[in-house]
Amino acid sequence: MFSLNVPLSPGVDRLATDLHPKLKGFDTVRERRTLVCKRFGVDDVRDPDDDAGATPTKDDVLDRLRGRLGRPLAEIDPFEVAVTGVDVFDVPASGSRPVVYLTVESEGLVRLHRRLCAAFGAVEGIEGDDYVPHVTLARGGNPEPGAVAGVVDAAFEPIRWRVHALDVWDPEFREVAATIEL
């Protein structure tokens, strides 16, 4: 499943590095962090004229996705984003729990997400009305007593930046496959 992600400010990585020692006991501590705007399934990038048995190349899939993103992104201007705190999903929509994450505030990002959901549909349970913009720090495991509260209570100045481009994330190669300027 490809995703359209917001490039993170270097300040977000510095903050995550500062918080890293407080994340002991989690099964997974994210070293690569992302801010997902929208996920895309196979049907979102499938060409209806393809043969049923044909497997499109990665470049074909990216070209189709970029083409389909053209209209919903056409009138989107750069927008502001801010990381303002730390919170926890005690019962996440999927995967192991708890999930500790950086909270993200951005009216522009939420509007863009809604526009993309209108064009592509929403992934049930995590998109549309259930969308919570965030940057996951760690998840699962058996954190030390008070570890979650220690991270959630971390004090820091909000990290603000302006988004001028979005990245298409390739889950197979775990890398940015394309960048789309706003």
Sequence and secondary structure as in RCSB ss.txt:
>XXXX:A:sequence
MFSLNVPLSPGVDRLATDLHPKLKGFDTVRERRTLVCKRFGVDDVRDPDDDAGATPTKDDVLDRLRGRLGRPLAE
IDPFEVAVTGVDVFDVPASGSRPVVYLTVESEGLVRLHRRLCAAFGAVEGIEGDDYVPHVTLARGGNPEPGAVAG
VVDAAFEPIRWRVHALDVWDPEFREVAATIEL
>XXXX:A:secstr
 EEEEE   HHHHHHHHHHGGGGTTEEEE SS  EEEEEE HHHH  TTS TT    HHHHHHHHHHHHHHHHTT
   EEEEEEEEEEESS SSSSS EEEEEEE HHHHHHHHHHHHHH   TTTSGGG   EEEEEEEE   TTHHHH
HHT     EEEEE EEEEEETTTTEEEEEEE 
